[in-house]
């Protein structure tokens, strides 16, 4: 498979997955770029034991998890308020809120719901996160309930 085709088919999906992890537009772009650099570097070694999408999502998830771990270890400086506000207005408020709620979920739940929102088959999600399909169905239902509760609480 050609890299350009893979990039065009998966860039938006991977970006949204990264947004679900980080709730930060610039960081999601960086992580998406890092993902596709890794795909480019390792594509010749791809053994086709899994679907190409599963492989790419796994790379993206690993990049995001490494970034989260790195962020936890490093002290954070405060971003100037005017820059933060500018980023927030570039995405629809409900979508921004959804990304915020997703980024508050535990890591595995973030992966699962982000992939579900990308219409990745539940069997593929199970393969990516290493759980059974039945467990994935239950987790998706519970995650959706949690997100619905957060939206309702926010509206009040």
HELIX and SHEET records of a PDB file:
HELIX    1   1 UNK A    3  UNK A   22  1                                  20    
HELIX    2   2 UNK A   25  UNK A   42  1                                  18    
HELIX    3   3 UNK A   43  UNK A   45  5                                   3    
HELIX    4   4 UNK A   52  UNK A   73  1                                  22    
HELIX    5   5 UNK A   81  UNK A   89  1                                   9    
HELIX    6   6 UNK A   93  UNK A  103  1                                  11    
HELIX    7   7 UNK A  107  UNK A  117  1                                  11    
HELIX    8   8 UNK A  122  UNK A  129  1                                   8    
HELIX    9   9 UNK A  133  UNK A  155  1                                  23    
END                                                                             
